[in-house]
């Protein structure tokens, strides 16, 4: 069981965040993470770990499982009950942020910011549907690999606090 590390403001400020970001970027570019995202886009989730491991190039199953555990530790995916149910920016759980792919399949984004990043990630246009957090009016916009369409210019995105700061993954608004 991992212990909670409590840092002072000075200790946190002294962290080499650029190096940490570089490590996380490298993890996002790994074959294991790309495979997980590919399966989420193709089939949705959750995805059994064994299915992910079976499709990874070169390497042993043990190394592939270790790569997935490392991605989970880095908070890039979440493994529960032998399945990956979250792979940022996608989640297997129903969320208020529905992404419709070009072929009509729908996926769920973890949050509004994640929904906006899916089109550039997969290199194709998408539709995003949600509701206004304030009045519940339906919101729809398109996003291309180059960014959101002009119909989204009236949509405002705001970011609030997590409902439970103890969660590794923010799974609610």
PyMOL commands that set and color helices and strands:
alter all, ss='L'
color gray80, all
select helices_A, chain A and resi 9-13+17-28+31-43+49-54+61-73+112-122+150-154
alter helices_A, ss='H'
color red, helices_A
select strands_A, chain A and resi 47-48+77-80+83-87+90-91+98-100+106-109+126-131+138-144+147-148
alter strands_A, ss='S'
color yellow, strands_A
deselect
rebuild
show_as cartoon
